[in-house]
Amino acid sequence: MSDATRLNPNARDKYRLPIYTLRLPGIRMYVINSASLLTTVQRQSKTVSFEPIKVKAAVTLSGSSKTANDIVQSYEYGGEGSGGYATALHRTLQAQLSPASDALHEMNRAAVDNIAAFVDKAQSRRGQTFALFEWIKHEVAITTTNSVYGPENPFKDPRVEESYWQFEPGIMYMLLGLPMLAKDSIKGRETIVEAFQRYYNKEGHTKGAGITRARYEFNAKNQIPPADIARFELGGNFAILTNIVPTAFWIVYHLYSDPELLEICRNEVSSVTTDSINASGRRVRTVDISTLQASCPTLMSTFQEVLRFRTVGTSVRLVMKDHVLEGSYLLKKNSLVMIPGPVQHSDKTIWGLNAGEFDYKRFLKPSRRAQTVAFRAFGGGASLCPGRHFAANVVLTFAAMLIMRYDIVPLGGTWKQATTKNAGGWEVTTKPDDDIDVQMDFRKDEDPDQIWAYSFSADCKAIHLTVEDS
């Protein structure tokens, strides 16, 4: 962890309080350590609400116009500070991303096609030395945004992709009202906004995923100006890229840096792979993507442990009126409630004495399969990330396809310990401090001339990632 992300766990360990107050100039913050209090807060979603925070962040980061700001804070949606607009949009997106929705199944299938094309193209890297994180960052960003935005995907333009990574580091400064310290980020933001204005003008969204069409139609129906629809799409960009990209890196890092784990996961994916011979006599290996989650328990456990070990986000909520939590703790109106992910994810009473270590077997244990509220990788309660099933499908598919086809070794032959001491306060999933130079080749125990194919025997089922999914 970085010094910033260690701050709250250190305070928890020192004072052992279930909740404590931080008083800063102009604001009072309540930091929650207790998982039981966390459950209570999540049940009080109207009294202790995430939605006003979401609206404020969207307005601040996007640079939206007064016209758009007045609409999202209109009395039709509960008035300024209520967050009602965000609540209504969240419900719209939930319908698109529900495990039962055709829209999610279509997006998952598009993602599999895009990832398969990338993994096939990856053979051009054989014999080269390249930076692992930078490679994954680019390829996963393009395959994921292609799946969401369709053939007119603005991120196909290298300038737009680079502008997003330029935008990210200044997020905290903008949220703190210090735009003068985020000039490069604002410049990157404007390049992205211009690209999405062109995208909507060309009606590129009509060829995108259901979630892209739904978000555009919701904003247009509510008379958000076209230029501001492009600005508000920055929130969609953030949801797509900020977490999926580093999670994809970390699962690859942990799989390949542990030979025992790699072999186990390859055997699991082999169990859902069938062999056949095509008309020209070539062997065809077909992986049933829809069964990965149910039939590859160690791969799933590794994915969940990556989320636990590498996720450092803090959930923030606004106290809408004075409220006494569990009859004991007074929360004052207009104060903030902070729920630091690292506090929950490092709690030894929940995760065991080795909570500070990466253990790919952790979620294989029956007591871990039924998630606790302390698992905060996707938030929780009313603010639970609606895109978690899509994100999980992308990362698991990417990892499965890659490990079945390629060996990846670090330059020099030894994997170095990846650190995250420089993680930014705005990050939800950390990035590595330093990249790792690697080389890649076909697996030595697989025929390089065989053909790889991917099938769906059924639609991908919902992954039980959070207590809400149980």
Summary of the structure (lengths in Angstrom):
residues: 470
radius of gyration: 22.4
end to end distance: 29.5
largest distance: 73.8
contacts: 1524
relative contact order: 0.17
helix: 57%
strand: 13%
